[in-house]
Amino acid sequence: MRKTSSPSRLLVIERLLPPGSEPALDAVMKDIEMLVMLGSRERTEAEYRALFEQADFRMVQAIPLQDGLHLLESQPA
């Protein structure tokens, strides 16, 4: 039996904060809501890259979608 190797990918759909921006009131309110309800917060693309790296993944690309959402594609490092 021939084993084929296909690269694994992790896809995440998230809203990205703009890099280097001061947190706007809307972003702060969303952070508080996410922290209280889910134990999470909004992040920049750089913060997601660092988060993926901690989990031994490498972020390949961030594709803009509608309504400020992005598709984050990563692969095992």
Buried (B, 14 or more C-beta within 10 A) or exposed (E): EEEEEEEEEBEBEBEBBEEEEEEEEEBEEBBEEEEEEEEEBBBBBEBBBEBBEEEEBEBBEBEEEEEEEBEBBBEEE
